[in-house]
Amino acid sequence: MATPKSTTAKKSTTPKTAASAKPVVAKSTATPKAAKTTAAKAEKSSTKSIKTTHKISPEERYRMVEVAAYFLAERNHFAGNPVEYWSAAEAQISKLLAK
């Protein structure tokens, strides 16, 4: 009859230290102030390009005024003159688009 072989694993002879068990993490060299400055510059440049690249068509402006007039009338429970709501909405949209 054959004798069963030992199933115990060989133990490593090199001792593990706490420092070698932890993964190495690279530290960021950027300072928080530099990160904020870079983010602010990126935001300013993206905002500037949006304003200059997209022009509002007359149809878009009309829809914006239409929605604004509806919400103005709704806030007043549709009790006033629709022409006054439209005029007020046009003023609001013109002010928003002028910025």
C-alpha positions as a Markdown table, in Angstrom:
| # | Residue | x | y | z |
|---|---|---|---|---|
| 1 | Met | 0.0 | 0.0 | 0.0 |
| 2 | Ala | 1.2 | 3.5 | -0.9 |
| 3 | Thr | 1.7 | 6.1 | 1.8 |
| 4 | Pro | 0.0 | 9.4 | 1.2 |
| 5 | Lys | 2.4 | 12.3 | 0.4 |
| 6 | Ser | 2.5 | 15.2 | 2.7 |
| 7 | Thr | 0.2 | 18.1 | 1.6 |
| 8 | Thr | 1.9 | 20.8 | 3.6 |
| 9 | Ala | 3.2 | 23.8 | 1.6 |
| 10 | Lys | 6.7 | 24.9 | 1.9 |
| 11 | Lys | 7.1 | 28.0 | 4.0 |
| 12 | Ser | 9.1 | 30.9 | 2.6 |
| 13 | Thr | 12.3 | 31.6 | 4.3 |
| 14 | Thr | 12.3 | 35.3 | 3.7 |
| 15 | Pro | 10.4 | 37.2 | 6.4 |
| 16 | Lys | 7.7 | 39.6 | 5.3 |
| 17 | Thr | 7.8 | 43.1 | 6.7 |
| 18 | Ala | 5.0 | 45.5 | 7.1 |
| 19 | Ala | 6.6 | 47.9 | 4.6 |
| 20 | Ser | 6.9 | 45.4 | 1.8 |
| 21 | Ala | 3.3 | 44.3 | 2.2 |
| 22 | Lys | 1.8 | 47.8 | 1.5 |
| 23 | Pro | 1.5 | 48.9 | -2.1 |
| 24 | Val | 3.4 | 52.0 | -3.1 |
| 25 | Val | 1.1 | 55.0 | -3.8 |
| 26 | Ala | 2.3 | 57.9 | -5.8 |
| 27 | Lys | 1.8 | 61.3 | -4.1 |
| 28 | Ser | 0.4 | 64.2 | -6.0 |
| 29 | Thr | 2.8 | 67.0 | -6.6 |
| 30 | Ala | 0.1 | 69.6 | -7.4 |
| 31 | Thr | -0.9 | 71.9 | -4.6 |
| 32 | Pro | -4.6 | 72.5 | -3.8 |
| 33 | Lys | -4.2 | 76.1 | -4.9 |
| 34 | Ala | -2.8 | 75.1 | -8.3 |
| 35 | Ala | -5.6 | 72.6 | -8.8 |
| 36 | Lys | -8.2 | 75.3 | -8.1 |
| 37 | Thr | -6.5 | 77.8 | -10.4 |
| 38 | Thr | -6.4 | 75.3 | -13.2 |
| 39 | Ala | -10.1 | 74.3 | -12.7 |
| 40 | Ala | -11.1 | 78.0 | -12.7 |
| 41 | Lys | -9.2 | 78.7 | -15.9 |
| 42 | Ala | -10.8 | 75.7 | -17.6 |
| 43 | Glu | -14.2 | 76.8 | -16.5 |
| 44 | Lys | -13.7 | 80.4 | -17.8 |
| 45 | Ser | -12.5 | 79.2 | -21.1 |
| 46 | Ser | -15.3 | 76.7 | -21.6 |
| 47 | Thr | -17.9 | 79.4 | -20.7 |
| 48 | Lys | -16.4 | 81.9 | -23.1 |
| 49 | Ser | -16.4 | 79.4 | -26.0 |
| 50 | Ile | -20.1 | 78.5 | -25.3 |
| 51 | Lys | -21.2 | 82.1 | -25.4 |
| 52 | Thr | -19.4 | 82.8 | -28.6 |
| 53 | Thr | -20.2 | 79.6 | -30.5 |
| 54 | His | -23.9 | 79.2 | -30.0 |
| 55 | Lys | -26.3 | 81.8 | -31.3 |
| 56 | Ile | -30.0 | 81.7 | -30.4 |
| 57 | Ser | -32.2 | 81.4 | -33.4 |
| 58 | Pro | -35.5 | 83.4 | -33.6 |
| 59 | Glu | -37.4 | 80.1 | -33.1 |
| 60 | Glu | -35.5 | 79.3 | -30.0 |
| 61 | Arg | -36.0 | 82.8 | -28.6 |
| 62 | Tyr | -39.7 | 82.6 | -29.3 |
| 63 | Arg | -40.0 | 79.3 | -27.5 |
| 64 | Met | -38.1 | 80.7 | -24.5 |
| 65 | Val | -40.4 | 83.7 | -24.3 |
| 66 | Glu | -43.4 | 81.4 | -24.7 |
| 67 | Val | -42.4 | 79.2 | -21.8 |
| 68 | Ala | -41.5 | 82.2 | -19.6 |
| 69 | Ala | -44.8 | 83.9 | -20.3 |
| 70 | Tyr | -46.7 | 80.7 | -19.4 |
| 71 | Phe | -44.9 | 80.5 | -16.0 |
| 72 | Leu | -45.5 | 84.2 | -15.3 |
| 73 | Ala | -49.2 | 83.7 | -16.0 |
| 74 | Glu | -49.3 | 80.5 | -14.0 |
| 75 | Arg | -47.7 | 82.3 | -11.0 |
| 76 | Asn | -50.5 | 84.9 | -11.2 |
| 77 | His | -53.2 | 82.1 | -11.6 |
| 78 | Phe | -53.8 | 83.3 | -15.2 |
| 79 | Ala | -55.7 | 86.3 | -13.9 |
| 80 | Gly | -53.9 | 89.0 | -15.8 |
| 81 | Asn | -53.6 | 90.2 | -19.4 |
| 82 | Pro | -51.7 | 87.7 | -21.7 |
| 83 | Val | -50.0 | 90.6 | -23.5 |
| 84 | Glu | -48.5 | 91.8 | -20.3 |
| 85 | Tyr | -47.2 | 88.3 | -19.5 |
| 86 | Trp | -45.7 | 88.2 | -23.0 |
| 87 | Ser | -44.0 | 91.6 | -22.6 |
| 88 | Ala | -42.6 | 90.7 | -19.2 |
| 89 | Ala | -41.3 | 87.4 | -20.5 |
| 90 | Glu | -39.6 | 89.1 | -23.5 |
| 91 | Ala | -37.9 | 91.5 | -21.1 |
| 92 | Gln | -36.6 | 88.6 | -19.0 |
| 93 | Ile | -35.3 | 86.6 | -21.9 |
| 94 | Ser | -33.7 | 89.7 | -23.5 |
| 95 | Lys | -31.9 | 90.3 | -20.2 |
| 96 | Leu | -30.8 | 86.7 | -19.9 |
| 97 | Leu | -29.4 | 86.6 | -23.4 |
| 98 | Ala | -27.6 | 89.9 | -23.1 |
| 99 | Lys | -25.3 | 88.5 | -20.4 |
